Amino acid sequence: MRKNSIRMSRDSSSFGWLALALLLLSPTVSLRAQDDATQVVDSDASPYHQALLNYKSGHYDAALTAINAAEQAKPGDPATEILKARILTEQHDFASAAKVLEHLNSKPGLTPVQDEARTLAFGDLMLRQRRFDEAAKFYESLLANKPGDPDLILKLVYTRVSTSDFITAGKYASQLKPFDPALDPLDAKHPGNPSYYFAKAALAQATGKSQEAENDIQTVRTLYGITIANRYLKTFYEVFATEQSPAARAEPPDTNTAPASPKP
């Protein structure tokens, strides 16, 4: 009987991860289709904007081709280099992404906005490599200048639950607030945004409460819609879909979509 109960517990855990994978991946096809429709409309865009479009729609090879063309058209442009680092990060070419960002770090004269974008890209690069303590340092430096920023707080929650520091994660999460119908839900300047629910989901998932995590994610999809939910789902999935979990082994659906071609 004890062996059976242990097995049922493991099966339930696997089922939760598979359900989570399906929840995360289910809207991908429709969103990619929307992105591809946009690509047709913007087919005459500049190489930089073609790169940005392909990056956002997940066509990273096409994005890299376009951003290389943008570099040739405007060498040394910080925005181009930051986007290139992000594309390389998505391709798991972490060494090249770090090299681009380190080169930017040595450049004098970055504007505050460019420096913030570079710091955030560095933090996200560390997060993707599961170097959580290093990622936290980048996010904390940004939060010092943008107190209360919900997306930065959420990423700090991710770094802390990933190192089992649930006390600090809970303190960060407590700074976030749920949806308030009196406020604009799309306004990231107030804390009533999806970060609240994803922080709750992160704490739940990290402590073995996958059903609670799924419920919180579904709440975001209900309140804010699939498109906004998907912006947050990607990072959540990357943080929690480890090699040991069934969700990590789930293959994303084949959308059979063609990437946009950069403008010659």
C-alpha positions in Angstrom: 0.0 0.0 0.0 2.8 2.4 0.9 4.5 1.8 -2.4 1.3 2.4 -4.3 0.7 5.7 -2.5 4.2 6.8 -3.3 3.7 5.9 -7.0 0.4 7.8 -7.1 2.1 10.9 -5.6 4.7 10.8 -8.3 2.1 10.2 -11.0 0.1 13.2 -9.7 3.2 15.3 -9.8 4.0 14.3 -13.4 0.3 14.9 -14.3 0.5 18.4 -12.9 3.7 19.2 -14.9 2.1 17.8 -18.1 -1.1 19.9 -17.4 1.1 22.9 -16.9 3.0 22.3 -20.2 -0.3 22.1 -22.0 -1.5 25.2 -20.3 1.6 27.1 -21.3 1.8 25.9 -24.9 -1.9 25.9 -25.9 -2.1 29.5 -27.1 1.2 29.4 -29.0 -0.3 28.5 -32.5 -2.9 31.3 -32.5 -0.4 33.9 -31.4 2.2 32.8 -33.9 -0.5 33.1 -36.6 -1.2 36.7 -35.5 2.5 37.5 -35.6 2.8 36.1 -39.1 -0.1 38.2 -40.3 1.8 41.2 -38.9 4.9 40.2 -40.7 3.2 40.3 -44.1 1.9 43.8 -43.3 5.4 45.0 -42.2 7.3 43.3 -45.0 8.9 46.6 -46.1 10.1 47.5 -42.6 13.8 48.3 -41.9 16.2 45.5 -41.0 16.0 46.5 -37.3 12.3 46.3 -37.2 12.2 43.1 -39.2 14.6 41.7 -36.6 12.4 42.9 -33.8 9.3 41.4 -35.4 10.9 38.1 -36.0 12.3 38.1 -32.4 8.9 38.7 -30.9 7.3 36.0 -33.0 10.0 33.4 -32.2 11.8 33.3 -35.5 15.2 33.7 -34.1 17.3 32.6 -37.1 15.5 35.2 -39.3 15.8 37.7 -36.5 19.6 37.2 -36.4 19.9 37.6 -40.2 17.9 40.8 -40.0 19.8 42.2 -37.0 23.2 41.5 -38.8 21.9 43.6 -41.7 20.9 46.3 -39.3 24.4 46.3 -37.8 25.9 46.8 -41.3 23.5 49.7 -41.9 24.1 51.4 -38.6 27.4 50.1 -37.0 27.7 50.5 -33.2 24.1 51.4 -32.6 23.3 50.4 -28.9 19.7 49.4 -29.6 20.8 47.1 -32.4 23.4 45.5 -30.2 21.0 45.0 -27.3 18.4 43.3 -29.6 21.2 41.1 -31.0 22.2 40.0 -27.5 18.6 39.1 -26.8 18.3 37.1 -30.0 21.5 35.3 -29.3 20.2 34.5 -25.8 17.1 32.9 -27.3 19.3 30.8 -29.5 21.2 29.7 -26.4 24.4 31.2 -27.7 25.0 32.7 -24.2 28.7 33.3 -24.7 28.1 35.5 -27.8 25.3 37.3 -26.1 27.5 38.1 -23.1 30.2 39.3 -25.5 27.9 41.8 -27.1 26.6 43.1 -23.8 30.1 43.4 -22.4 31.2 45.4 -25.4 28.3 47.7 -24.8 29.4 48.0 -21.2 32.7 49.4 -22.3 31.0 52.0 -24.5 30.9 55.5 -23.2 27.9 57.7 -23.6 25.0 55.3 -23.3 21.8 57.1 -22.5 20.0 56.1 -19.2 17.4 54.2 -21.3 20.1 52.3 -23.2 21.9 51.5 -20.0 18.7 50.2 -18.4 18.0 48.1 -21.4 21.5 46.7 -21.4 21.3 45.9 -17.6 17.9 44.2 -18.1 19.3 42.1 -21.0 22.2 41.0 -18.8 19.9 40.0 -16.0 17.7 38.0 -18.4 20.8 36.4 -19.8 21.8 35.2 -16.4 18.3 34.0 -15.7 18.2 31.9 -18.8 21.5 30.3 -17.7 20.0 29.6 -14.3 22.6 31.8 -12.7 20.0 33.1 -10.3 22.1 35.0 -7.8 23.9 36.9 -10.6 20.5 37.7 -12.3 19.2 39.0 -9.0 22.0 41.6 -8.8 21.1 43.1 -12.1 17.4 43.2 -11.3 18.1 44.7 -7.9 20.2 47.5 -9.4 17.4 48.3 -11.8 14.8 48.2 -9.0 16.7 50.7 -7.0 16.0 53.2 -9.7 12.5 51.9 -10.5 11.0 51.1 -7.1 7.8 49.1 -7.2 8.3 48.0 -10.9 6.1 44.8 -11.0 8.0 43.0 -13.7 11.4 43.5 -12.0 9.8 42.3 -8.7 8.4 39.2 -10.4 11.9 38.3 -11.9 13.4 38.7 -8.4 10.7 36.3 -7.1 11.8 33.9 -9.8 15.5 34.1 -8.7 14.6 33.6 -5.1 12.2 30.6 -5.4 14.8 29.0 -7.7 17.3 29.1 -4.9 14.7 28.0 -2.3 14.8 31.4 -0.5 11.0 31.4 0.0 11.1 34.1 2.7 12.7 36.7 0.5 10.6 35.6 -2.5 7.5 36.1 -0.3 8.7 39.6 0.7 9.1 40.6 -2.9 5.7 39.0 -3.8 4.0 41.0 -1.0 4.8 44.2 -2.9 2.6 43.2 -5.7 -1.2 43.7 -5.9 -4.0 41.9 -7.7 -6.2 43.1 -10.5 -8.2 46.3 -9.7 -11.0 47.0 -12.1 -10.7 50.7 -11.2 -7.2 50.8 -12.8 -6.1 50.2 -16.3 -4.9 46.6 -16.3 -2.5 47.3 -19.2 -0.7 50.1 -17.3 2.6 48.6 -16.0 3.2 51.6 -13.8 0.8 50.4 -11.1 1.4 47.0 -9.4 -2.0 45.6 -10.2 -0.8 43.6 -13.2 -0.1 40.0 -14.1 3.1 39.9 -12.1 1.0 39.4 -8.9 -0.5 36.2 -10.2 2.7 34.9 -11.7 4.5 35.5 -8.4 1.8 33.5 -6.6 2.1 30.8 -9.2 5.9 30.7 -8.8 5.7 30.3 -5.1 3.0 27.6 -5.5 4.9 25.7 -8.2 8.2 25.9 -6.2 6.5 24.4 -3.2 4.8 21.5 -5.0 1.4 23.1 -5.5 1.1 22.8 -9.2 -2.7 23.0 -9.3 -2.6 26.4 -7.5 0.0 27.6 -10.0 -2.2 26.5 -12.9 -5.2 28.3 -11.3 -3.2 31.5 -11.0 -2.0 31.4 -14.6 -5.6 30.8 -15.8 -6.7 33.8 -13.8 -4.2 35.9 -15.8 -5.6 34.6 -19.1 -9.1 35.4 -17.9 -8.4 38.9 -16.7 -5.8 40.1 -19.2 -6.3 37.8 -22.2 -4.0 35.2 -23.9 -1.7 37.7 -25.6 -0.6 39.4 -22.3 -0.6 36.1 -20.4 1.8 34.6 -23.0 4.3 37.4 -22.4 4.7 36.2 -18.9 4.2 32.5 -19.5 7.4 32.2 -21.5 9.7 33.2 -18.6 7.7 31.2 -16.1 8.0 28.1 -18.2 11.8 28.6 -18.7 12.3 29.0 -14.9 10.3 25.9 -13.9 10.6 23.5 -16.9 13.8 21.8 -15.7 15.4 18.9 -17.4 13.9 16.6 -14.7 10.3 17.7 -15.3 8.0 16.2 -17.9 7.1 19.7 -19.0 10.7 20.3 -20.0 10.5 17.3 -22.4 7.3 18.4 -24.0 7.9 19.6 -27.6 6.3 22.9 -28.6 3.8 22.6 -31.4 5.0 22.9 -35.0 3.3 26.1 -36.2 4.6 25.6 -39.8 5.0 29.3 -40.2 7.6 31.1 -42.4 9.7 33.8 -40.9 9.7 37.3 -42.4 12.5 38.2 -44.7 14.6 41.2 -43.9 14.5 44.1 -46.3 17.5 44.1 -48.7 
